[in-house]
Amino acid sequence: MRTFPSLLMTCVLLTAQPLAAMNFSDDIHPATASNTSESATAWQSNVQEIIMNALSLTGIKYQYGGNSPETGFDCSGFVRYVFREAASIALPHNARAISQVGRMISVEELQPGDLVFYNTMKSAFSHVGIYLGNNRFIHAPSSGGGIRVVNMDADYWASRFDGARRILGIDQKNMQLQKN
């Protein structure tokens, strides 16, 4: 039974900025929908699915090169799996390549579902996680750990922050969609 992840998910969702209150219309490409409010609602639903999917994987072990709950995850495998399963968005294979997708945003613009990048291996954009709100993100940490939620303001993470990207709402023509 996975009581702890369920309790953790509830706590994070209760303290995070309500998704319904967010304005996603700025990130909708005009060519992707004829009705912006319908499209914004669809993306809001995708963000909720991304967050729920990510939180449901809390505790899954770290595995270098891992990309499934059965094998474990590394950071990019975790992010790729969540976006593919929750939003049918295929992302590149590593954190650096993922950092080139979507739109760069500032820390002040962060919203749940955005990606946050860190320099954890003396190399820019070597780690990626999914922003949850309230300066927290979920990620697959290095070996010996499992998927967990951490605070971006913690000294370790604050000193290694490389930037953030918004994936949802970008022109889908520029992304490969996988329907497996």
C-alpha positions as CSV (number, residue, x, y, z in Angstrom):
1,M,0.0,0.0,0.0
2,R,1.3,3.5,-0.9
3,T,-0.2,5.6,1.9
4,F,2.8,8.0,2.2
5,P,2.8,9.1,-1.4
6,S,-1.0,9.6,-1.3
7,L,-0.7,11.7,1.8
8,L,2.3,13.6,0.3
9,M,0.3,14.3,-2.9
10,T,-2.6,15.6,-0.9
11,C,-0.4,18.0,1.1
12,V,1.4,19.3,-2.0
13,L,-1.9,19.8,-3.9
14,L,-3.5,21.6,-0.9
15,T,-0.6,24.0,-0.5
16,A,0.2,24.6,-4.2
17,Q,-1.3,27.5,-6.2
18,P,-4.7,26.4,-7.4
19,L,-4.4,25.4,-11.0
20,A,-7.9,26.8,-11.8
21,A,-6.7,30.3,-10.8
22,M,-3.8,30.3,-13.3
23,N,-3.9,32.0,-16.7
24,F,-2.5,29.7,-19.3
25,S,-3.7,31.7,-22.3
26,D,-0.3,33.5,-22.7
27,D,1.3,30.1,-23.6
28,I,-1.2,29.0,-26.2
29,H,0.0,29.3,-29.8
30,P,-2.7,30.9,-32.0
31,A,-2.4,28.1,-34.5
32,T,-3.2,25.4,-32.0
33,A,-6.8,26.3,-31.2
34,S,-9.6,28.4,-32.5
35,N,-11.0,29.0,-29.1
36,T,-8.3,30.1,-26.6
37,S,-10.4,29.5,-23.5
38,E,-11.2,25.9,-24.5
39,S,-7.5,25.4,-25.3
40,A,-6.4,26.9,-22.0
41,T,-8.8,24.6,-20.2
42,A,-7.4,21.6,-22.1
43,W,-3.8,22.6,-21.1
44,Q,-4.9,23.2,-17.5
45,S,-6.3,19.7,-17.5
46,N,-2.9,18.4,-18.9
47,V,-1.0,20.2,-16.2
48,Q,-3.2,18.6,-13.5
49,E,-2.6,15.2,-15.1
50,I,1.2,15.9,-15.2
51,I,1.2,16.8,-11.5
52,M,-0.9,13.9,-10.5
53,N,1.1,11.4,-12.6
54,A,4.4,12.8,-11.2
55,L,3.3,12.6,-7.6
56,S,1.9,9.1,-8.0
57,L,5.5,8.0,-8.7
58,T,6.9,9.3,-5.4
59,G,9.3,6.8,-3.9
60,I,10.1,4.9,-7.1
61,K,13.9,4.2,-7.0
62,Y,16.6,6.0,-8.9
63,Q,18.2,4.1,-11.8
64,Y,20.7,5.6,-14.1
65,G,19.1,5.4,-17.6
66,G,15.8,4.3,-16.1
67,N,12.6,5.3,-17.8
68,S,9.8,3.3,-16.3
69,P,8.3,2.6,-12.9
70,E,9.4,-1.0,-13.2
71,T,13.1,-0.2,-13.8
72,G,13.3,3.0,-11.9
73,F,14.0,6.4,-13.2
74,D,16.8,8.9,-13.7
75,C,15.8,12.6,-13.8
76,S,15.2,12.9,-17.6
77,G,13.6,9.4,-17.8
78,F,11.1,10.5,-15.0
79,V,10.2,13.8,-16.8
80,R,9.9,12.1,-20.2
81,Y,7.7,9.3,-18.8
82,V,5.4,11.8,-17.0
83,F,4.9,14.1,-20.0
84,R,4.4,11.2,-22.3
85,E,1.9,9.4,-20.1
86,A,0.0,12.5,-18.9
87,A,0.1,14.8,-21.9
88,S,1.2,12.6,-24.9
89,I,4.3,14.8,-25.3
90,A,7.5,13.2,-26.3
91,L,10.6,14.9,-24.9
92,P,14.3,14.3,-25.8
93,H,16.4,11.8,-24.0
94,N,18.5,13.9,-21.6
95,A,18.2,17.0,-19.4
96,R,20.4,19.1,-21.6
97,A,18.3,18.3,-24.7
98,I,15.0,18.8,-22.8
99,S,16.4,22.3,-21.7
100,Q,16.2,23.3,-25.4
101,V,12.4,22.5,-25.7
102,G,9.6,25.0,-25.0
103,R,9.9,28.6,-23.8
104,M,12.5,29.9,-21.3
105,I,10.8,31.5,-18.3
106,S,11.9,33.3,-15.2
107,V,11.6,32.0,-11.6
108,E,8.8,34.6,-11.1
109,E,6.8,33.1,-14.0
110,L,7.0,29.5,-12.7
111,Q,3.7,27.6,-12.7
112,P,3.0,24.0,-11.8
113,G,4.0,21.7,-14.7
114,D,7.0,23.9,-15.7
115,L,10.4,22.2,-15.9
116,V,13.3,23.4,-13.7
117,F,17.0,22.7,-14.5
118,Y,20.0,22.4,-12.3
119,N,23.8,22.0,-12.6
120,T,24.4,18.9,-10.5
121,M,27.4,17.4,-12.3
122,K,29.6,20.4,-13.0
123,S,27.7,20.7,-16.3
124,A,24.9,23.1,-17.1
125,F,21.4,21.6,-17.4
126,S,22.5,18.2,-16.1
127,H,19.4,17.7,-13.9
128,V,15.7,18.3,-14.5
129,G,12.5,18.2,-12.4
130,I,8.9,19.2,-12.6
131,Y,7.8,22.4,-10.7
132,L,4.8,21.8,-8.4
133,G,4.2,25.3,-6.9
134,N,5.3,27.0,-3.7
135,N,9.0,26.7,-4.7
136,R,8.8,22.9,-4.7
137,F,9.7,20.5,-7.4
138,I,9.6,16.7,-7.9
139,H,12.5,14.8,-9.4
140,A,14.5,11.6,-9.5
141,P,17.6,12.3,-7.4
142,S,20.9,10.6,-7.9
143,S,21.6,7.0,-6.9
144,G,20.5,5.9,-3.5
145,G,17.2,7.8,-3.6
146,G,13.7,7.7,-4.9
147,I,11.5,10.2,-6.6
148,R,10.8,13.0,-4.1
149,V,9.5,16.5,-3.6
150,V,12.1,19.1,-2.6
151,N,12.3,22.8,-1.9
152,M,14.0,24.9,-4.6
153,D,15.1,27.3,-1.8
154,A,17.3,24.7,-0.1
155,D,20.9,25.8,-0.4
156,Y,21.9,22.9,-2.5
157,W,19.3,23.5,-5.2
158,A,19.3,27.3,-5.0
159,S,23.0,27.4,-5.7
160,R,22.7,25.1,-8.7
161,F,19.6,26.5,-10.5
162,D,20.2,26.9,-14.3
163,G,16.7,28.0,-15.4
164,A,13.2,26.9,-16.2
165,R,11.2,26.1,-19.3
166,R,7.5,26.0,-20.1
167,I,6.5,23.0,-22.3
168,L,2.7,23.1,-22.3
169,G,1.1,25.4,-24.8
170,I,3.9,25.5,-27.3
171,D,3.3,24.9,-31.0
172,Q,2.8,21.1,-31.1
173,K,4.2,21.0,-34.7
174,N,7.7,21.4,-33.3
175,M,7.3,18.4,-31.0
176,Q,7.1,14.7,-31.8
177,L,4.0,13.1,-30.3
178,Q,4.2,9.5,-29.2
179,K,1.0,7.5,-28.9
180,N,2.2,4.2,-27.5
